[in-house]
Amino acid sequence: MTTSEPILRMTAITKRFPGIKALDDVDFSLHAGEIHALLGANGAGKSTLMKILCGSLKADSGEIAMEGRTLTFEEPADAISAGISYVPQELMLAPTLSAARNILLGQEPLRFKALGVIDEKALKAQAQEVLDRLGMHIAINRPVQEHAVSTQQMIAIATALFRDSRILVLDEPTSSLSEAEIERLFAISRKLRDEGHAIVFISHHLDEVFRIADRLTVLRDGVFQGVFTVGETTQDDVVALMVGRRMDAAESYTHEIREDDVALRVSHLSSDGVVDISFEVHRGEVLGIFGQVGSGRTETLRAIFGADRPERGEIDILGERVSIRSPQDAIFQGMGFITEDRKRQGLVLEMSIGDNISLGNYEPVMTRGLVNPRARNHVASTYQKDLQIKMQDPNQWVKYLSGGNQQKVILAKWLNRHSKILLMDEPTKGIDVGAKQEFYALINALAEQGVAILMVSSELNEVMMLSDRILVMKDGRINGEFIPESGMEEAILAKAL
């Protein structure tokens, strides 16, 4: 139940970085007993605003007040002391420590204070008390790294509760969760809201926002666009505010496919998490794979690409049997792989955009055994134009790009290799609605050029829109195949669950 007066007010917050005003006179308010979504495209200023709230950054001007008292944070510990906790998308837990130790980290009960000896019995009892409040039943003595990502997220929330945090900031909390795990997170979030906690919910998934949030605030290019009550606005209205224009209605893409023009044939593939998988992908076709987290989707792509060694199975490319024992073999055979984790597996963040695009194909830009910077930058500039990559120049480090533009750099890397088969694992994960539309158009254009695309996505509407055929996976096996048509969503979900 929300209170009449906000528990938190951020007023006229302004923050500048060299060459950019990240936040321009932004207001944000939060009530106790509400879930408040903070929305905006990549670069809108959401993270900057929350970093200021959580003490990681200092505003150039503006005021933060909690229950009428003006606050000044010099470091994150000050925000934690004030009752504000941040649960980031990339969880900051101590992976080798137990769940109990993580929940009480830095506040462990001591048996002998002078010696610093931890009272293990009291520690476990206090950790369990917090988990009981959340309705969680986990092995609190196991190292955090042995728990599922969804459980780790709950451990991070439990840590915030132990600190008696009244405000929780959840940044993209559902990005690696299955539908069942999302529902579990939502149930806990609603429980915390009903207990009087205030939750800031940051997500690119508007359907989730409209399911869980009470109010929402929209930012665009660092400027406050408005605050709305969920139920009194529509997703289309919110998207228009986020991107500054009305988005065209989503269309379904279809491509002309010759049944005898098979680019990739997989026969009886078995690997860790995959059991006897067989299918074909034709030139110019988008074959979608849909399933729950843990269904074997990612494992299938990794086995085809040689990232994981298959136990058995055959792979044919353009009618010829090939041996793929490593990613190098797959790349040599004309495959590219857009991985789910672009920051760790798809890019070298502290290298330039030009170098990332030329990775694995430096020969065309080398002169006498050395990389020619002018030639490398020319290649990067060509793809910048073709893919509409928003960047300062090819020498800019790729880590400073938005998620959507980083994803375009990865795509450019594989196009620069002239890949004729592209494996895509969650290609639009973590990018905003405007960038998604651009990426959809790129996928469609590649298919029209004859590239064979095998795409994994946990968003059913995305799979339905982009795919010519859909394979549904469950328990490491193909559990159904569909030609996407309106109204078959329920049948596809039934095969996945």
N, C-alpha and C positions, 0 to 999 in steps of 0.2 A: 504494500500500500504506500503510494507516494505521499510525501509531505508537501504542504503548501509552499514552504520556503525551500529553496535549493540548499543542499548540504555543501555544494561547491559552486563557486562562480569564478570563471576566468574571463577577465574583462579587458578588451582592447589589446590583446596579445599581439605583439609585433616581433618578428625575428628576421634578421638579414644575414645572408651568407655572401661571400664575394661574388658579385655579379647577379645576385638574385634576392628578391624579398620572398622568403619562404612563407611567412605569415604576415598579413596586413590587417591589423586592427580587428582581430578575431575574438568573438564572444562565444563562450560555451558554458552551459550550466548543467548541473546534475542533481537529481533529487534522491534522497534515501528511499529505498524500496522501488527502484526502477531499473530497467535494462535499457540503456540509451546507446543506439548505434551511431557510430561516427563514420561517415561515408565520404568518398571522393575518389577520383581517378588517381593513378600513381603520380606522385609529385604534387598532389593537392595540398599537402601540409599536415595530414593526419598524424604521421609519425612524429613530426617536429612538435606539434602541439602536445602530444602525449609525453614526449621526452621532456618537455618543459614542465608538465604536470608532475612527472615522476623524478625530477631533479637531475636528469642526465644533461639537460641544456638549460641555459639561462636566457630568458626573454630579454630583448633590447628595451622593451617598454611594455606596460600593462600590469595587471594585478591578479593575483590568485588569492581568493578568500574562501575559507572553510568555516561554515557556521558563523559567518560574520567576522571572522578573525583573519586579518591579512597574514599571508604566509610568504616566507622567503626561503627557497631551497638552494643550498650551496652544493649538495651532492645527493645521490639517490637515498642514502641513509636518512636524510632529513625527511624525505617524502614518506619513507617507510615508518618513521617515528610518528608522522602525522596521521598514519592510518591509510596510506595509499600504496597499493601493490600492483606491479606490472607483470603479467604473464605473457612473454613474447612468443611469437610464432616459432622461433628457434629456441627451445627451452634451455634455460641456464640452470641445469642441475649438476650435481657432482655424480657422474655416472657410476663410479666404483663404490660409492657409499650406499647404504641401505635406504629404503624409503623413509624409515623412521629418522635416520640421521639427517636426511635432506630436509624433512619437515621442520626439525628443530635446529637446523644448522646455525651456529652462532649463539644459540640460546639453550644449549644442552644443560640439563640439571646435573650438578656436581655432587659427588659424595664427599670429597675432600677438596675444598676450594683452593687451599694453599698449594695442593699438588696438581690440581686441574684434572682429577679423575672423574670421568663421566659415570653417572648413576644410570646404568643400562636399563635396569628394571623400570625406573621412573620415566626414562626417555621413551621406552616402548609404550608405556601406559598412556603418556601424554599424546604421543603420536596417534595411538589407536583411538583415543577420545575424539580427536579432530576428524579422523576418517569415519568414525561412527556417525558424526554429525552429517557427513556427506553421504551416508549410506553405502560406503565403500568397504569391500571385503577383499583385501589383498595381502600377500605375504610381505609384511613390513620389514623382514630381515633380509630379503633378497636385494642385491644391488639394483639400483634404478635402471641400469642399462639392460637388465634382463626382463624388464616389464615392457608391455606394449606401449606404443606412443600415446594411445588414449589414456592409459593408466598413468603415464608420466605427467600428462597434462593435469590429471586430477591431483597428483602429488604436488604439483606446482600450486594449484589452487588451495590445497590443504595447508601448504606453507604460508600462504597469505592469510588464511584463517587463523593459524596459530599466532601470527603476529597481531591478531585482532584488527585486521585491516577492514575499514568501512567502505573503501572504494577499491574495486578490482578492475583493472584494465586488461581485457582479453583481446590479444592481437592475432587475427586470423586463426582462431582456436580450432576450426574444423578442417583445416587444410589437409590433414593426413588421416582423417577419421572416416570410418564406414558410416552408413546411415544409422545403424543401430547404436554406434558409439556417439554419433551426433545427438541422437535422442537422449542418450544418457547424460551428456553434457548439458543439454537444454533443461532436463529435469532438475539437475543440480543447480543450474543457474536460476531457475524459477524458485527453487527452495531458498537459495540465498537472498533473492529479491524479497521473498515473502518474510524473511527474517529481518529485513530492513537494510540489507547491504545495497550499495549502488554499484552497478556494473556498466562499464563502457565496453561495447562490443564492436570490434572493427572487423569487417568482412567485405570481400568482393562479391559474395553470393547474396543477391538481393532477396531470393526466395527464402533464405534462412533468416535474413534480417526481418522480413515481414512475418515470419513465424514466431520469433523470439522477442523482438524489441517492443518497448512501449512508446518510445519517441526516437526520432533520428535527427541528426544534424548533418548538413551537407556542406563540404568545402569544395572550392574549385580554384586552382592556381593561387592558393594561400588566402583566399577571400571567403568570408562567411556568406553562404547562399540562403540559409534559412534553417529553422528548426520546425519539425512537424510531428504530429501525433500519428502513429501508425493506425491505419483505418480511415484516416482523413486525407490520404494522398495515395497515389498509385506508383507502381514500379516505373512506369513510363515517365511520369513526372519527375521522379527522382533521377533517373538516368539523364533526362534532359538537363537538369541542374548540374549533374556531375560533369557532363561532357560539353555543355554549352549549346547543345542542339538536339533536336529530335532524331533518334536513331530510326533507320528504316526497319520495318518489320522483318524479323528473321525469315529467311527463305531456305528452302531445302535445295541442296546442290545435287545434281545427277550428272553422270558422265557416260559417254559412249564407250562401251567395253566390248572387245572381241573375245569371245569365250576361248579361242585358241591362242590368245596372246598372253600367256602366263609369264609374269616377271619373277614371281617367287612361289615355289611349291615346298611346303613343309610336310613331311610324312612321318608319322608315328614318333614324334619328338617327345622324349621324356627327360626331365631334369629335376632338380630340387624344386618341389612345388608344382611340377607340371607332369601330367600323366597322359601319354599316347595322344598327342595333339597332331591333327592333320588338317591342312587347309591350303587354298591357293589365293594369291593376290595377282590381279591382272594389271598390265600397263594401263595407266590412266584411271585406276580404280582407287577409291578410299574404302578400305575394309576396317570397320570399327570393331573394337573389342570392349565389351561392357561387362562389369562384374563388381562384386563387393571387394573391399580391401582384403587381401589374403586369398583371393580366388585363383591366383596364378597368372594374372594379366602381365604384370611387370616381369615375372620370371620367364614368361614365354618370349618376350622381346629380348631379354638378356641372353637367353640360351641361343636364339637365332643369331644374335650379334657376336657371340663368342665371349661375352663377359662372364658367363657361367658355362662350364663344360657340360654338355648334354651327356646323359647316361646312354642314350641310344637315339636313333632317328636319322633321317636324311634330309638334305636341303638341296633343291635345284634352283638355279638362277638362269633365266632365259633358256630353259630346256637342258641345261648342263648340270650334272652332279658336281657339287663343290664341297670342299673340306674346310670348315670354319672352326679353327681351334683357338682363335683369339680375335679381339676386335680389329687387330691389324689385318687379319685375313678377310674379315667382313668388309672393311673399308676398301681393300684391294679389289674385292668383288663388286664394288659399286654401291655399298650400303652406307647410310648415315643413320645416326641415332640421336634424337633429341630426348635426353633423359629427363626424368621427373625432377631431379635435383640439379638444376642448372648451375648453381653456384659452386657445388663441390665436384660435379661430374661433367659439366658441359662447358665451363669457362675457366680461364686463368684470370682471376679477378684483378690482379695487380700487373696485368699486361695491357697493352693498348688494344683498341678496337681493331686496328689494322693487323696486329699480330694474331689476335684471336681468330680473325677471319681467314688468315693464311696458314693457321696451324694445320699441319699434316699435308700441306701442299705449297711448300716454300719454293720449289724449283722454278716456277714461272717468274718469281720476283727476285731471283738471285743473280748476281753478277760476279763472276770469278770466285765463286764459293761463298760470297757474302750477301746478306739480304740488302737489296737496294731499297732504301726507305721511300724513295719517290715512287717506285713501281708498286711496292706494298700499299702505300697510301692511295695510289690510283685505283687498285683493285677494291679497296675499302670504300672509296668514294663512289665507285660504280654501284656497289650493293647498297650503299646509303641511299642512292637515288632510286634504285629499282624496288627496294623494300621499304622506303620511307623511314629509315632509321634516324631518329632525332638525336643528334650528337653535335658537339662543338667542332671536333676535327678528328681524323683517324688516330691521332696520337693520344687522345683522351683514354684514361684507364676505364676499362669496361665496367668496373664495380660502381662507377658513378652514374650509370645509365639506369633508367626505370626498368622494372621487370619485363614489360612488353618489348622494350628496345633490346634488352639483353637476349631475349628469346629470338629476336630477329637476327642478332649477331650470330647465334648458334646456327640458325637456318642458313645464313650466308656462308658460314664455314663449310657446310655440306654441299651447298650449291657450287661453291668454289672448287669442290672435289668432283663436280659433275655427277653426283650420286643419282642413280636411277631407281633406287629403292630407299624410301625413308621410313624409319621406325620412329613413332612419336608417342612418348609416354606422358600423358597429362600435359599436352603442349600449351594450354592456356592457364595452367595453374598459377595463381598469384598475380595475374595481370588484370587490369581493370576492363570495364565493359567496352570502352572505346577501342582499346588495343585488341580485345578479343575479336571485334568485328573485322579489324584489319587483318588479323591472323587467319580468320576464317576465309577471307578473300584470297590470301596467299596460298592456303592449302588447296582451295578450289582451282586457282590458276596453275599450280604445279601439276595437279591431276590432269587438267586440260592439255598440259604440255607432254603428257605421257608418263609422268613419274608415278610409280606404284607406292601407295601410302598405307601403312599398317598403323592404326592409331588407337591408343588406349585412352579412355576418358571415364571418369566416375560421374560425369554430368550427362544424364540420359538425353536431355534436350540437345546437347552438343553432338552426341553420337548420332542421334536421329537426323539432325540437320545436315551433317557433313558426309555421312557414310552412304555408299551404294549398297553395301551389305553389312550386317551386324552379327558378330559371333558373341554369344553370351557364355561366360565362364563361371564355373562353380566348382570348388574343391579340386582345382587343378585340371579340370576337364572342360571340353566344350559341351555345354548343356543345351544349346539351341542355336539356330541360325535364322535370321529374319531379313527380309527386304523391307526397309523402313516405310511405313505408311501411317497416316494419321489414325490415332485411336488404338495403336498396338502397344503403347507404353506399359499398360498393365500386364500384358502377356510377357513382355521382355523382363519386367521386374520379377514376375513370378518365377522365371527360369533362373534368375540371379540369386534369389533368396532361398 
